């Protein structure tokens, strides 16, 4: 499960979710167990 700005996001079977030109105030990722892994690639712009 993943939520961006408090809204649940459904990730497809590819496992990729991409945002362009979107303000992210909060991000939540819930793992199902110790073997669940994820990579978060981001660019911080002021």
Secondary structure, DSSP 8 states (H G I E B T S, - for coil): -EEETTEEE---TT-----SS---S-EEE--SSTT-----------
